[in-house]
Amino acid sequence: MRRDYVPVDAGGIRSALRPKSISDRQRSEFQSLLANMVDLDPGESDLLAYARTLPAGTYLLCSPDRSALHAARIMGVLDQVISLEELLEGTGADPPLRRQYTKKWLAREKVKVRLEVL
């Protein structure tokens, strides 16, 4: 497990929300798109595979994971990734956040992701 990994209570989320499901075919097509260039955890992989089924520009993604940023670039939706800080601004909340959840960190990482493909 990665040092900075934050465990998620999947059962708690399932009981509070109605998560969308994706098919094995959607998972496979998404993995083919990534062509083994990105190592995502299963939850992020499913989220991004599901996002591919939505109309362009109708959703935002919030993830401080560098692999998710690389996948978003491959998908052509890197500009739809926002930081937790930006997401919270819309609610009026202003809690202290670790660096990887800030707009500044995300902006820097997006530049790195874009430059890696030049």
C-alpha positions as CSV (number, residue, x, y, z in Angstrom):
1,M,0.0,0.0,0.0
2,R,1.3,3.5,-0.9
3,R,2.5,5.6,2.0
4,D,-0.1,8.4,1.2
5,Y,-3.0,6.0,0.5
6,V,-6.2,7.0,2.2
7,P,-8.4,4.0,2.9
8,V,-12.1,4.3,1.8
9,D,-15.0,2.7,3.6
10,A,-16.6,1.2,0.4
11,G,-19.5,-0.3,2.4
12,G,-20.3,3.0,4.0
13,I,-20.3,4.8,0.6
14,R,-22.5,2.1,-0.9
15,S,-25.0,2.4,1.9
16,A,-25.1,6.3,1.6
17,L,-25.1,6.6,-2.2
18,R,-26.3,4.8,-5.2
19,P,-23.0,4.1,-7.1
20,K,-23.3,3.5,-10.8
21,S,-22.1,0.3,-12.1
22,I,-19.9,-0.4,-15.2
23,S,-19.7,-3.5,-17.2
24,D,-16.6,-5.7,-17.7
25,R,-16.6,-4.5,-21.3
26,Q,-16.4,-0.8,-20.2
27,R,-13.6,-1.7,-17.9
28,S,-11.8,-3.5,-20.7
29,E,-12.2,-0.7,-23.2
30,F,-10.9,1.8,-20.6
31,Q,-7.9,-0.3,-19.9
32,S,-7.2,-0.6,-23.6
33,L,-7.4,3.2,-23.9
34,L,-4.8,3.5,-21.1
35,A,-2.6,0.8,-22.8
36,N,-0.9,-0.1,-19.5
37,M,0.6,3.4,-19.3
38,V,-1.2,4.3,-16.0
39,D,-1.5,2.3,-12.8
40,L,-4.8,3.2,-11.2
41,D,-6.5,1.6,-8.1
42,P,-9.7,-0.2,-9.0
43,G,-12.0,2.5,-7.6
44,E,-10.4,5.2,-9.7
45,S,-10.3,3.0,-12.7
46,D,-14.0,2.3,-12.5
47,L,-14.8,6.0,-11.8
48,L,-12.9,7.1,-14.9
49,A,-14.4,4.3,-17.0
50,Y,-17.8,5.4,-16.0
51,A,-16.9,9.1,-16.7
52,R,-16.2,8.0,-20.3
53,T,-19.9,7.2,-20.6
54,L,-21.0,10.7,-19.8
55,P,-21.3,13.6,-22.3
56,A,-18.2,15.7,-22.5
57,G,-18.1,18.7,-20.2
58,T,-21.0,17.5,-18.0
59,Y,-18.8,16.4,-15.0
60,L,-15.8,17.3,-12.9
61,L,-13.3,14.9,-11.4
62,C,-11.6,15.5,-8.1
63,S,-8.5,13.4,-7.4
64,P,-5.0,14.2,-6.0
65,D,-3.7,11.0,-7.5
66,R,-1.0,11.6,-10.2
67,S,-2.0,8.4,-12.0
68,A,-5.6,9.7,-12.3
69,L,-4.2,12.9,-13.8
70,H,-2.3,10.9,-16.4
71,A,-5.4,8.9,-17.2
72,A,-7.5,12.2,-17.4
73,R,-4.9,13.5,-19.9
74,I,-5.2,10.4,-22.0
75,M,-9.0,10.7,-21.9
76,G,-8.7,14.3,-23.0
77,V,-10.4,15.6,-19.8
78,L,-7.5,16.9,-17.8
79,D,-9.1,20.3,-17.6
80,Q,-12.1,18.8,-15.9
81,V,-10.0,17.7,-12.9
82,I,-10.4,20.0,-9.9
83,S,-8.8,20.1,-6.5
84,L,-10.6,19.4,-3.3
85,E,-9.9,23.0,-2.3
86,E,-11.8,24.2,-5.4
87,L,-14.6,21.8,-4.7
88,L,-14.9,23.0,-1.1
89,E,-14.9,26.6,-2.2
90,G,-18.3,26.0,-3.8
91,T,-19.6,24.9,-0.4
92,G,-18.2,27.8,1.6
93,A,-16.1,25.4,3.7
94,D,-12.4,26.3,4.3
95,P,-10.7,23.5,6.3
96,P,-7.0,23.2,6.4
97,L,-5.8,20.9,3.6
98,R,-2.7,18.9,2.9
99,R,-0.7,20.2,-0.1
100,Q,-2.0,17.6,-2.6
101,Y,-5.5,18.8,-2.1
102,T,-4.8,22.4,-3.1
103,K,-5.4,24.3,-6.3
104,K,-1.7,25.3,-6.4
105,W,-0.5,21.7,-6.2
106,L,-3.0,20.5,-8.9
107,A,-2.0,23.3,-11.2
108,R,1.7,22.4,-10.9
109,E,0.9,18.7,-11.5
110,K,-1.2,19.4,-14.5
111,V,1.7,21.3,-16.1
112,K,4.0,18.3,-15.4
113,V,1.5,15.9,-16.9
114,R,1.2,18.0,-20.0
115,L,4.9,18.5,-20.4
116,E,5.6,14.8,-20.2
117,V,3.8,14.3,-23.5
118,L,5.7,17.0,-25.4
